[in-house]
Amino acid sequence: MRRATPVTLIVRPVPPFRLDLTVWALRRRPRNAIDRWDGVSYRRVMVVAGRPTEIALRQTGSSTAPQLIVTATPPPRTPSEKQHIRSVVDCLLGPRIDLTGWYRLAGRDRRLRILAERFCGVKPPRFPTVFEALVNAFACQQLSLEVGLELLNRLATVCGMRLGPYYGFPAPSDVALRSPARYRALGFSRQKVHALLTLARGIERGELDIEGVSREDDRTVCARLLALRGVGRWSAEYVMLRGLGRLHVFPGDDAGAQKTLARWLGRSVPLDYAGVRRAVTPWQPFAGLVYFHLLLDGLSKAGAVTTTEPARLQDKAV
């Protein structure tokens, strides 16, 4: 049988834009098997019209004149399927977000300016659904990021839709089908399993509309998230930033971010929640961007991220 030819879509980000930095802000660690990066292309398996589909993105042009080449395999069959792929790319990597205000703010603060210039071109990433953001929060609660991501990788292999050797992030309906024992065998604690299944089964039965919180104000969103089993203040703020794209939110209970922020500010002791809130106030409404920049700073020090802009092939789209 003849394989279908992949379809190429063109996305023109608002400059400046760097795919490599944005992907690292999304994937967080090298062991992320859902959001894959080989140094040139970003890949993810997603579901399009019920079919597992791999999207692959690469950047051409410089950060100041960027272009994203998006291929989808198997190819989309209708204009609505193409639009769905574009919408997911917009959500995941934020190419259309204009950060002029951020760079203007950073230019007035010497410390912030240095950070913004080092990682110029990163856009704020988002998970494509609030469900995915919540499950990420559950997996990483009270664990190292490496361990949390390993749990998510295992979850995808059990519940996610497969395409070749890779898996997409599971939908609530996929998660709801398995027994608690199956998730315990993957390494999830009893509390996390209870939270995970309560969420997935509540969505599947139509009792929860967590995607609808995107239309609510911060206070309402926070209250609705905190009402969910297994969600505390850190998880709620994590979802508001990474799931809803609310860039003024810096998850103040993130222990790693507390230490990183304190070191960056030259403080000798870690900050508590109130200390984080006070520290980020001058950077509003972009405190969440500082969070992403400090994440990249840590990845750069670990050798995973390079601040030097890679050479780009000056491909011309037709």
PAZAPA-4460 file (N, C-alpha, C; in steps of 0.05 Angstrom, whole numbers, plus 32768, in hexadecimal, padded with zeros to 4 digits):
% residues 318
    n_x    n_y    n_z   ca_x   ca_y   ca_z    c_x    c_y    c_z   seq   type   mol
   8011   7FE8   8000   8000   8000   8000   8012   8019   8000     1      M     A
   800B   802D   7FF0   801A   8045   7FEE   8015   8057   8005     2      R     A
   802B   8061   8012   8029   8073   8029   8020   808E   8020     3      R     A
   800F   809B   8030   8007   80B6   8029   801E   80CA   802D     4      A     A
   801F   80DD   801C   8034   80F2   801D   802E   8105   8034     5      T     A
   8041   810A   8046   803C   811D   805B   8034   8139   8051     6      P     A
   8023   8147   805F   801B   8162   8058   802C   8176   8067     7      V     A
   8035   818A   8059   8045   819F   8065   8034   81B8   8069     8      T     A
   8035   81C3   8082   8028   81DC   8088   803D   81F0   8090     9      L     A
   8038   8209   808B   804B   821E   8091   803F   8230   80A8    10      I     A
   804F   8234   80BC   8047   8246   80D2   805D   825C   80D4    11      V     A
   8054   8275   80D4   8067   828B   80D6   8065   8298   80F2    12      R     A
   8077   8291   8104   8075   829C   811F   8079   82BA   8120    13      P     A
   806E   82C6   8135   8075   82E2   813A   8092   82E2   8145    14      V     A
   80A4   82F1   8139   80BF   82F1   8142   80C2   8302   815C    15      P     A
   80D7   82FC   816C   80EB   82E7   8167   80E0   82CC   8170    16      P     A
   80EA   82B7   8163   80E1   829C   8169   80F8   8288   8165    17      F     A
   80FC   8276   8179   810F   8260   8176   8101   8246   817E    18      R     A
   80FE   8234   816B   80F1   821B   8170   8100   820B   8186    19      L     A
   811A   820A   8185   8129   81FA   8198   8124   8202   81B5    20      D     A
   8125   821C   81BA   8121   8225   81D6   8104   8220   81DF    21      L     A
   80F1   8224   81CD   80D5   8221   81D4   80CF   8203   81D9    22      T     A
   80DA   81F2   81C9   80D6   81D5   81CD   80E1   81CC   81E8    23      V     A
   80F9   81D6   81EF   8104   81CF   8209   80F4   81D9   8220    24      W     A
   80E8   81F1   821E   80D7   81FB   8233   80BE   81EA   8235    25      A     A
   80B6   81DD   8220   809F   81CB   8220   80A6   81B0   822C    26      L     A
   80BD   81A4   8222   80C3   8188   8229   80D2   8186   8244    27      R     A
   80E1   819A   824D   80EC   819D   8267   8104   818B   826D    28      R     A
   8104   8173   8263   811A   8160   8267   811E   814E   824F    29      R     A
   8137   8144   824B   813C   8134   8233   812C   811A   8232    30      P     A
   8123   810F   8249   8115   80F5   8249   80F7   80F8   8242    31      R     A
   80EE   810F   823B   80D2   8112   8232   80CE   8103   8218    32      N     A
   80BE   80EE   8218   80BA   80DE   8200   80A1   80E6   81F1    33      A     A
   8092   80F9   81FB   8079   8102   81EE   8080   811A   81DC    34      I     A
   808F   812D   81E7   8098   8144   81D7   80B5   813F   81D0    35      D     A
   80BA   8137   81B7   80D5   812E   81AF   80E4   8143   819F    36      R     A
   80FE   8144   81A3   810F   8157   8196   8129   814A   818F    37      W     A
   8131   814C   8176   814B   8140   816D   8160   8154   8167    38      D     A
   815C   816D   816F   816F   8182   8169   8167   8193   8151    39      G     A
   8155   8188   8140   814C   8196   8129   812E   8197   8127    40      V     A
   8121   8180   812D   8104   817E   812A   80F7   8177   8145    41      S     A
   80DF   8183   8149   80CE   817C   815F   80B8   816A   8155    42      Y     A
   80B2   8155   8164   809E   8141   815B   808C   813A   8172    43      R     A
   8073   8136   816B   805F   812D   817F   8049   811D   8171    44      R     A
   8040   8108   817D   8029   80F9   8173   8010   8105   8180    45      V     A
   7FFC   810B   816F   7FE3   8116   8178   7FCC   8107   8169    46      M     A
   7FB4   810C   8171   7F9D   80FF   8164   7F8F   8114   8153    47      V     A
   7F8C   810E   813A   7F7E   811F   8127   7F67   810F   811B    48      V     A
   7F4F   8118   8120   7F37   810A   8115   7F38   80EC   811C    49      A     A
   7F40   80E5   8134   7F40   80CA   813D   7F58   80B9   8134    50      G     A
   7F6B   80C5   8125   7F82   80B7   811B   7F9C   80C1   8129    51      R     A
   7FAD   80AF   8131   7FC7   80B8   813C   7FD7   80C5   8125    52      P     A
   7FE1   80DC   812A   7FEF   80EC   8116   8008   80F8   8123    53      T     A
   801F   80F6   8115   8037   8103   811F   803B   811E   8111    54      E     A
   803E   8132   8122   8046   814C   8117   8064   8150   811B    55      I     A
   8071   815B   8107   808E   8160   8109   8092   817D   8100    56      A     A
   80A1   818C   8111   80A6   81A8   810B   80C4   81AD   810A    57      L     A
   80CC   81BE   80F7   80E7   81C8   80F7   80E6   81E5   80EF    58      R     A
   80FA   81F4   80F8   80FB   8210   80F2   810E   8217   80DC    59      Q     A
   8106   8229   80CB   8118   8234   80B7   8119   8252   80BC    60      T     A
   812E   825F   80B2   8131   827B   80B7   813C   8280   80D3    61      G     A
   8143   8299   80D9   814F   82A0   80F2   8139   82A6   8107    62      S     A
   8140   82AC   811F   812D   82B2   8134   811D   82CB   812D    63      S     A
   8129   82DD   811E   811C   82F6   8117   810C   82F4   80FD    64      T     A
   810F   82DF   80EE   8100   82DA   80D6   80F8   82BD   80D4    65      A     A
   80E9   82B3   80E8   80E5   8296   80EB   80CE   828B   80DA    66      P     A
   80D1   8272   80D4   80BB   8263   80C6   80BC   8247   80D1    67      Q     A
   80A4   823C   80D6   80A2   8220   80DF   8097   820F   80C8    68      L     A
   80A4   81F9   80C3   809B   81E6   80AF   808E   81CF   80BF    69      I     A
   8074   81CA   80BC   8066   81B6   80CB   805D   81A0   80B8    70      V     A
   8065   8187   80BE   805B   8171   80AE   804A   815F   80C0    71      T     A
   8036   8153   80B4   8024   8142   80C2   8022   8127   80B4    72      A     A
   8026   8111   80C3   8025   80F6   80B7   8014   80E4   80C9    73      T     A
   7FFF   80D8   80BF   7FF4   80DB   80A4   7FE9   80F7   80A0    74      P     A
   7FE6   80FF   8086   7FDE   811A   8080   7FC1   8120   8088    75      P     A
   7FBB   8138   808F   7F9F   8140   8094   7F8E   813E   807B    76      P     A
   7F75   8136   807E   7F64   8131   8067   7F51   8148   8061    77      R     A
   7F4D   815A   8074   7F3A   8170   8070   7F46   818A   807A    78      T     A
   7F3B   81A1   8072   7F45   81BB   807C   7F42   81BD   809B    79      P     A
   7F2D   81B1   80A6   7F2A   81B2   80C3   7F3F   81A2   80D2    80      S     A
   7F49   818C   80C6   7F5E   817D   80D2   7F78   818D   80D1    81      E     A
   7F7D   819B   80BB   7F95   81AD   80B9   7F93   81C3   80CE    82      K     A
   7F7B   81CE   80D1   7F78   81E3   80E5   7F7D   81D9   8101    83      Q     A
   7F74   81C0   8106   7F78   81B5   8121   7F96   81B2   8126    84      H     A
   7FA6   81A9   8113   7FC3   81A7   8116   7FCF   81C2   811B    85      I     A
   7FC7   81D6   810C   7FD1   81F2   8111   7FCA   81FB   812D    86      R     A
   7FB2   81F5   8136   7FAA   81FE   8151   7FBB   81F1   8167    87      S     A
   7FC1   81D7   8163   7FD1   81CA   8177   7FED   81D5   8177    88      V     A
   7FF9   81DB   815F   8013   81E7   815E   8013   8202   816B    89      V     A
   7FFE   8212   8166   7FFC   822C   8173   7FFC   822A   8191    90      D     A
   7FEE   8216   819B   7FEC   8212   81B8   8006   8208   81C4    91      C     A
   8012   81F4   81B8   802A   81E7   81C3   8041   81FA   81C4    92      L     A
   8045   820A   81AE   805E   8219   81AB   805A   8237   81A9    93      L     A
   8042   8241   81AA   803C   825D   81AB   8048   826E   8196    94      G     A
   804A   8265   817C   8059   8275   8168   804C   8290   8162    95      P     A
   8032   8292   8167   8024   82AB   8160   8023   82BF   8177    96      R     A
   802E   82B8   818E   802D   82CA   81A5   8042   82E0   81A1    97      I     A
   8039   82F9   81A4   804A   8310   81A2   8055   8318   81BE    98      D     A
   806F   8316   81C1   807B   831B   81DB   8089   8336   81DC    99      L     A
   8080   8349   81CC   808C   8364   81CC   808D   8370   81E8   100      T     A
   8077   836D   81F6   8075   8378   8211   8089   836C   8224   101      G     A
   808E   8351   8221   80A2   8344   8231   80BE   834F   822D   102      W     A
   80C5   8352   8213   80E0   835C   820D   80E3   837A   8216   103      Y     A
   80CE   8388   8214   80CE   83A4   821E   80D3   83A5   823C   104      R     A
   80C5   8394   824A   80C8   8392   8267   80E4   838A   826F   105      L     A
   80EE   8375   8261   8109   836A   8267   811E   837F   8262   106      A     A
   811A   8390   824E   812D   83A4   8247   8131   83B9   825C   107      G     A
   811E   83BB   826F   8120   83CF   8284   812C   83C4   829E   108      R     A
   8132   83AA   829E   813D   839C   82B6   8156   838E   82AE   109      D     A
   816D   8396   82B9   8187   838B   82B0   8188   836D   82B2   110      R     A
   8180   8362   82C9   8181   8345   82CE   816E   8337   82BB   111      R     A
   8156   8341   82B8   8143   8335   82A6   814C   8337   8289   112      L     A
   8158   834D   8282   8161   8351   8266   8175   833C   825E   113      R     A
   8188   8336   8270   819C   8321   826A   818F   8306   8265   114      I     A
   817B   82FF   8276   816D   82E6   8273   815D   82E5   8258   115      L     A
   814F   82FB   8253   813F   82FC   823A   8150   82FB   8221   116      A     A
   8167   8308   8222   8179   8307   820A   8185   82EC   8206   117      E     A
   818B   82DE   821C   8197   82C3   8219   8184   82B0   820B   118      R     A
   816B   82B2   8212   8157   829F   8207   8143   82AE   81F5   119      F     A
   814C   82C1   81E7   813B   82D0   81D5   812F   82BE   81C0   120      C     A
   8115   82BE   81BD   8107   82AE   81AA   80F7   8298   81B6   121      G     A
   80FA   8292   81D0   80E9   827E   81DC   80CC   8289   81DE   122      V     A
   80B9   8278   81D8   809D   827F   81DB   8091   826E   81F2   123      K     A
   807D   8277   81FF   8071   8267   8215   8062   824F   820B   124      P     A
   806B   8237   8212   805D   821F   8209   8045   8219   821A   125      P     A
   8033   8209   820F   801B   8200   821E   8015   81E4   8216   126      R     A
   800B   81D5   822A   7FFF   81BB   8223   7FE6   81BF   8213   127      F     A
   7FE0   81AE   8200   7FC9   81B2   81EF   7FAE   81B0   81FD   128      P     A
   7FAD   81A3   8215   7F94   81A1   8224   7F99   81A6   8241   129      T     A
   7F85   81AF   824F   7F87   81B2   826C   7F8A   8196   8279   130      V     A
   7F7E   8182   826D   7F81   8167   8278   7F9E   815F   8278   131      F     A
   7FAC   8163   8262   7FC9   815C   8261   7FD9   816B   8275   132      E     A
   7FD2   8185   8279   7FE0   8195   828D   7FDC   818A   82A9   133      A     A
   7FC3   8182   82AF   7FBD   8177   82CA   7FCB   815C   82CE   134      L     A
   7FCB   814B   82BA   7FD8   8131   82BD   7FF7   8135   82C1   135      V     A
   8002   8148   82B3   801E   814F   82B7   8023   8158   82D4   136      N     A
   8011   8168   82DE   8013   8171   82FA   8011   815A   830D   137      A     A
   7FFE   8148   8309   7FFC   8130   831B   8016   8120   831B   138      F     A
   8020   811B   8303   8038   810A   8301   8050   8116   830F   139      A     A
   8053   8130   830E   806B   813E   8318   8068   8147   8335   140      C     A
   8051   8144   8341   804D   814D   835C   8060   813E   836F   141      Q     A
   8070   814D   837F   8081   8142   8394   8096   812E   8389   142      Q     A
   809C   8131   8370   80B1   8120   8364   80C3   8131   8353   143      L     A
   80DA   8127   834D   80EC   8135   833B   80DF   8136   831F   144      S     A
   80E7   814A   830F   80DC   814C   82F4   80E3   8134   82E4   145      L     A
   80FB   8129   82E7   8103   8111   82D8   80F0   80F9   82DE   146      E     A
   80EA   80F5   82F8   80D9   80DF   82FF   80BC   80E4   82F5   147      V     A
   80B3   80FD   82F7   8098   8103   82EE   8095   80FE   82D0   148      G     A
   80A9   8106   82C0   80A8   8102   82A4   80A9   80E4   829C   149      L     A
   80B8   80D5   82AC   80B9   80B8   82A7   809D   80AC   82AB   150      E     A
   808F   80B5   82C0   8073   80AB   82C4   8062   80B2   82AD   151      L     A
   8065   80CA   82A2   8055   80D3   828B   805B   80C2   8272   152      L     A
   8075   80BC   826E   807D   80AB   8258   806F   8090   825A   153      N     A
   8070   8084   8272   8063   806A   8276   8045   806C   8272   154      R     A
   8039   8081   827B   801C   8085   8278   8015   8085   825A   155      L     A
   8025   8093   824A   8020   8095   822D   8022   8079   8220   156      A     A
   8035   8069   8228   8038   804E   821C   8020   803C   8222   157      T     A
   8013   8041   8239   7FFD   8030   8240   7FE2   803A   8235   158      V     A
   7FDF   8055   8234   7FC5   8061   822D   7FC5   8071   8213   159      C     A
   7FDC   807A   820B   7FDD   808C   81F4   7FD9   807E   81D9   160      G     A
   7FD1   808D   81C5   7FCE   8082   81AA   7FE9   807F   819E   161      M     A
   7FEF   8067   8192   8009   8061   8188   800B   8066   816A   162      R     A
   8023   8070   8162   802A   8073   8146   8047   806A   8143   163      L     A
   804B   8053   8137   8066   8048   8136   8070   8042   8152   164      G     A
   8088   804A   8158   8093   8045   8173   808C   805B   8188   165      P     A
   807C   806F   817F   8077   8086   8191   8059   8087   8199   166      Y     A
   8054   8096   81AF   803A   8098   81BA   8032   80B5   81BF   167      Y     A
   8018   80BA   81BB   800E   80D4   81C1   8005   80D5   81DE   168      G     A
   7FFF   80EE   81E8   7FF5   80F1   8203   7FD8   80E6   8204   169      F     A
   7FD1   80D6   8218   7FB6   80CA   8218   7FA0   80DE   821D   170      P     A
   7F89   80D8   8212   7F71   80E7   8217   7F63   80DD   8231   171      A     A
   7F52   80ED   823D   7F44   80E4   8255   7F36   80C9   8252   172      P     A
   7F2A   80C4   823A   7F1C   80AB   8236   7F30   8093   8237   173      S     A
   7F49   8097   822D   7F5D   8082   822E   7F65   807C   824B   174      D     A
   7F69   8091   825A   7F72   808E   8276   7F5C   8081   8287   175      V     A
   7F43   8088   8282   7F2D   807F   8292   7F29   8061   8290   176      A     A
   7F32   8054   827B   7F2D   8038   8277   7F3D   8025   8289   177      L     A
   7F55   802E   8292   7F67   801C   82A0   7F60   801B   82BE   178      R     A
   7F69   8005   82CA   7F64   8001   82E6   7F79   800F   82F7   179      S     A
   7F73   8015   8310   7F87   8021   8322   7FA0   8011   8323   180      P     A
   7F9D   7FF6   8323   7FB5   7FE5   8326   7FC8   7FE9   830E   181      A     A
   7FBD   7FEF   82F7   7FCE   7FF3   82DF   7FE0   800C   82E3   182      R     A
   7FD5   8021   82EE   7FE5   8039   82F3   7FF8   8036   830A   183      Y     A
   7FF0   8027   831E   8002   8021   8335   801A   8012   832A   184      R     A
   8016   8000   8317   802D   7FF1   830C   8040   8003   82FC   185      A     A
   8036   801A   82F3   8047   802C   82E4   8058   803D   82F7   186      L     A
   8051   803E   8311   8060   804E   8324   8051   8065   8330   187      G     A
   8037   8068   8329   8027   807E   8334   801F   8076   8351   188      F     A
   8020   8089   8363   8017   8084   837E   7FF8   8081   837F   189      S     A
   7FEE   8076   8395   7FD1   8073   8397   7FC2   808D   8395   190      R     A
   7FCE   80A2   83A1   7FC1   80BC   83A0   7FC0   80C7   8384   191      Q     A
   7FD6   80C4   8375   7FD7   80CD   835A   7FC4   80BE   8348   192      K     A
   7FC2   80A3   834C   7FB0   8093   833C   7F93   809C   8341   193      V     A
   7F8C   80A1   835B   7F71   80AA   8361   7F6B   80C4   8353   194      H     A
   7F7E   80D7   8355   7F79   80F1   8348   7F77   80EE   832A   195      A     A
   7F88   80DE   831E   7F89   80DA   8301   7F6E   80CE   82F7   196      L     A
   7F65   80B9   8304   7F4D   80AB   82FB   7F34   80BC   8302   197      L     A
   7F34   80CA   8318   7F1D   80DB   831E   7F1A   80F0   8309   198      T     A
   7F30   80FC   8300   7F30   8110   82EB   7F27   8104   82D1   199      L     A
   7F34   80EF   82C8   7F2E   80E4   82AE   7F11   80D9   82AC   200      A     A
   7F08   80CC   82C1   7EED   80C0   82C0   7ED8   80D6   82C3   201      R     A
   7EDE   80EB   82D2   7ECC   8101   82D4   7EC8   810F   82BA   202      G     A
   7EDD   8113   82AB   7EDB   811F   8290   7ECC   810D   827E   203      I     A
   7ED2   80F3   827F   7EC6   80E0   826C   7EA8   80DE   8272   204      E     A
   7E9F   80E0   828B   7E83   80DF   8291   7E74   80F9   828D   205      R     A
   7E83   810E   8285   7E77   8128   8281   7E72   8137   829A   206      G     A
   7E7E   812F   82B1   7E7B   813D   82CA   7E8E   8154   82CE   207      E     A
   7EA4   8154   82BF   7EB8   8169   82C1   7EBD   8176   82A6   208      L     A
   7EBE   8190   82A5   7EC5   819F   828D   7EDE   81AF   8292   209      D     A
   7EF5   81A2   8294   7F0D   81B1   829C   7F17   81C2   8285   210      I     A
   7F12   81BB   826C   7F1B   81CC   8256   7F0C   81E6   8256   211      E     A
   7EF4   81E7   8261   7EE5   8200   8262   7EF0   8215   8275   212      G     A
   7F03   820D   8286   7F0D   8221   8299   7F1D   8237   828B   213      V     A
   7F25   8232   8272   7F34   8247   8263   7F25   8261   825F   214      S     A
   7F0A   825F   8262   7EFA   8277   825E   7EF6   8287   8278   215      R     A
   7F00   827C   828F   7EFB   8288   82A9   7F12   829B   82B1   216      E     A
   7F0C   82AC   82C5   7F21   82BD   82D0   7F32   82AD   82E3   217      D     A
   7F49   82B9   82EB   7F5C   82AA   82FB   7F50   829F   8315   218      D     A
   7F41   82AF   8323   7F36   82A6   833D   7F24   828E   8339   219      R     A
   7F13   828F   8324   7F01   8279   831F   7F10   8260   8316   220      T     A
   7F24   8264   8304   7F34   824D   82FB   7F41   8240   8313   221      V     A
   7F4E   8250   8324   7F5C   8244   833A   7F49   8235   834D   222      C     A
   7F32   8240   8352   7F1E   8232   8363   7F15   8218   8357   223      A     A
   7F10   8218   833C   7F07   81FF   832F   7F1D   81EA   832F   224      R     A
   7F35   81F3   832B   7F4B   81DF   832A   7F50   81D4   8346   225      L     A
   7F4F   81E5   835B   7F54   81DC   8376   7F3E   81C9   8380   226      L     A
   7F27   81CA   8373   7F11   81B8   837B   7F15   819C   8370   227      A     A
   7F28   8198   835E   7F2E   817E   8353   7F3F   816E   8366   228      L     A
   7F3A   8154   8367   7F4A   8142   8378   7F68   8143   836F   229      R     A
   7F79   8146   8383   7F96   8145   837D   7FA2   8160   8374   230      G     A
   7F92   8175   8373   7F9C   818F   836A   7FA0   81A2   8381   231      V     A
   7FB9   81AA   8386   7FBF   81BF   839A   7FC7   81D8   838C   232      G     A
   7FD2   81EB   839B   7FD9   8205   8390   7FEE   8203   837A   233      R     A
   8003   81F2   837E   8017   81EF   836A   800B   81E5   8350   234      W     A
   7FFB   81D0   8351   7FEF   81C4   8339   7FDD   81D8   832B   235      S     A
   7FCD   81E7   833B   7FBB   81FB   832E   7FCB   8210   831F   236      A     A
   7FE0   821B   832B   7FF0   822F   831E   7FFF   8224   8306   237      E     A
   8008   820C   8309   8016   81FE   82F3   8004   81FC   82DB   238      Y     A
   7FEB   81F4   82E0   7FD8   81F1   82CA   7FD0   820C   82BE   239      V     A
   7FCE   8220   82CF   7FC8   823B   82C5   7FDD   8245   82B2   240      M     A
   7FF7   823F   82B8   800C   8248   82A6   800F   8235   828E   241      L     A
   8013   821B   8293   801A   8208   827E   8001   81FD   826F   242      R     A
   7FEA   81FF   827B   7FD2   81F5   826E   7FC0   820B   8262   243      G     A
   7FC1   8223   826E   7FB0   8238   8266   7FBF   8250   825A   244      L     A
   7FD9   8250   825C   7FE9   8265   8251   7FE7   827F   825F   245      G     A
   7FE2   827F   8279   7FE0   8298   8288   7FFC   82A1   8291   246      R     A
   8008   82B3   8281   8024   82B8   8284   802B   82C9   829D   247      L     A
   8018   82D2   82AB   801E   82E1   82C4   8022   82CE   82DB   248      H     A
   801D   82B4   82D7   801E   82A0   82ED   803A   8294   82EE   249      V     A
   8047   8296   8305   8060   8289   830C   8059   8275   8322   250      F     A
   8059   825B   831D   8052   8248   8332   8063   824B   834B   251      P     A
   8058   8258   835F   8067   8260   8376   806F   824A   8389   252      G     A
   8061   8233   8387   8068   821C   8398   807A   8208   838B   253      D     A
   8084   820E   8373   8097   81FD   8365   80B2   81FE   8373   254      D     A
   80B9   81E9   8381   80D1   81E9   8391   80EA   81EE   8381   255      A     A
   80EC   81E1   8369   8103   81E6   8358   8104   8203   834F   256      G     A
   80ED   820E   8347   80ED   8229   833D   80F3   823D   8354   257      A     A
   80EA   8237   836C   80F1   8248   8383   810F   824A   8387   258      Q     A
   811D   8233   8386   813A   8233   8389   8148   8241   8372   259      K     A
   813F   823B   835A   814B   8248   8342   8148   8266   8343   260      T     A
   8130   826F   8349   812B   828C   834A   813C   8299   835F   261      L     A
   813E   828C   8377   814E   8298   838C   816B   829A   8384   262      A     A
   8176   8285   8377   8192   8286   836E   8196   829C   8359   263      R     A
   8183   829E   8347   8185   82B2   8332   8185   82CE   833D   264      W     A
   8175   82D2   8352   8174   82EC   835F   818A   82F1   8373   265      L     A
   819B   82DD   8377   81B2   82E0   8389   81AA   82DD   83A6   266      G     A
   8194   82D0   83AB   818B   82CB   83C7   8199   82B2   83D2   267      R     A
   819F   82B3   83EC   81AD   829D   83F8   819B   8286   8401   268      S     A
   8181   828B   8403   816E   8276   840C   8158   8275   83F7   269      V     A
   814B   825D   83F5   8134   825B   83E2   811D   826E   83EA   270      P     A
   810D   8275   83D7   80F6   8285   83DB   80DE   8274   83E2   271      L     A
   80CC   827E   83F3   80B3   8270   83F8   809E   827B   83E4   272      D     A
   8086   8273   83E7   8071   827B   83D4   806D   8299   83D4   273      Y     A
   806B   82A5   83EC   8068   82C1   83EE   8080   82D0   83E3   274      A     A
   8098   82C5   83E7   80B0   82D2   83DD   80B1   82D2   83BE   275      G     A
   80A7   82BB   83B2   80A6   82BA   8395   8092   82CF   838B   276      V     A
   807B   82D1   8397   8067   82E5   838E   8073   8301   838F   277      R     A
   8081   8307   83A4   808D   8322   83A6   80A2   8326   8391   278      R     A
   80B3   8312   838C   80C9   8314   837A   80C0   8318   835D   279      A     A
   80AA   830B   8355   80A2   830C   8339   808F   8324   8333   280      V     A
   8086   8332   8348   8073   8348   8343   807D   835D   832F   281      T     A
   8097   8365   8330   80A0   8379   831D   809F   836F   8300   282      P     A
   809D   8355   82FB   809F   834A   82E0   8083   8344   82D4   283      W     A
   806E   834C   82E2   8054   8346   82D8   804E   8358   82C0   284      Q     A
   803F   834E   82AC   802F   8335   82AC   803E   831E   829F   285      P     A
   8059   831C   82A3   8069   8308   8296   8079   82F6   82A9   286      F     A
   806F   82F3   82C2   807E   82E3   82D5   8081   82C6   82CB   287      A     A
   806D   82BB   82BD   806F   82A0   82B2   8085   829D   829E   288      G     A
   808A   82B2   828F   80A0   82B1   827C   80BB   82B0   828A   289      L     A
   80BD   82BD   82A1   80D6   82BA   82B1   80D9   829D   82BA   290      V     A
   80C3   8290   82C1   80C3   8274   82C8   80CF   8263   82B2   291      Y     A
   80C6   8267   8299   80D0   8258   8282   80ED   825F   827D   292      F     A
   80F5   8278   827F   8110   8280   827A   8124   8273   828F   293      H     A
   811B   8272   82A8   812C   8266   82BC   812E   8247   82B8   294      L     A
   8119   823B   82AE   811A   821F   82A6   812F   821B   8291   295      L     A
   812F   822C   827C   8143   8229   8267   815F   822F   8271   296      L     A
   8161   8241   8284   817B   8247   8290   8187   822E   829D   297      D     A
   8176   8220   82AB   817F   8207   82B8   8186   81F2   82A3   298      G     A
   8176   81EF   828E   817C   81DC   8279   8196   81E4   826A   299      L     A
   819B   81FE   8267   81B4   8207   825B   81CC   81FF   826B   300      S     A
   81CA   8203   8286   81E0   81FC   8297   81E5   81DE   8298   301      K     A
   81D0   81CE   8293   81D3   81B1   8292   81DD   81A7   8277   302      A     A
   81DF   81B9   8263   81E9   81B2   8249   81D4   81A9   8235   303      G     A
   81BB   81AA   823D   81A6   81A0   822A   819E   81B6   8216   304      A     A
   81A1   81CF   821D   8198   81E5   820C   81B0   81F7   8206   305      V     A
   81B2   81FF   81ED   81C6   8212   81E5   81B9   822D   81E0   306      T     A
   81C6   8242   81EA   81BB   825D   81E6   81C3   8268   81CB   307      T     A
   81D6   825C   81BD   81DE   8265   81A2   81C9   825D   818E   308      T     A
   81C0   826F   817E   81AB   8269   816A   81B7   8256   8155   309      E     A
   81AA   823F   8150   81B5   822D   813C   81B2   8238   8120   310      P     A
   81C4   822F   810E   81C2   8237   80F2   81A7   822C   80E6   311      A     A
   819B   823C   80D5   8182   8233   80C9   8185   8231   80AB   312      R     A
   8178   821D   80A0   8176   821B   8083   8161   8230   807A   313      L     A
   8169   8240   8067   8157   8255   805E   8143   824A   8049   314      Q     A
   8133   8237   8051   8120   822B   803F   810A   823F   8038   315      D     A
   8101   823E   8020   80EB   824F   8017   80D2   823F   8014   316      K     A
   80BD   8247   8021   80A4   8239   801E   8097   823F   8004   317      A     A
   8089   822C   7FF9   807B   8230   7FE0   805D   8230   7FE5   318      V     A
***
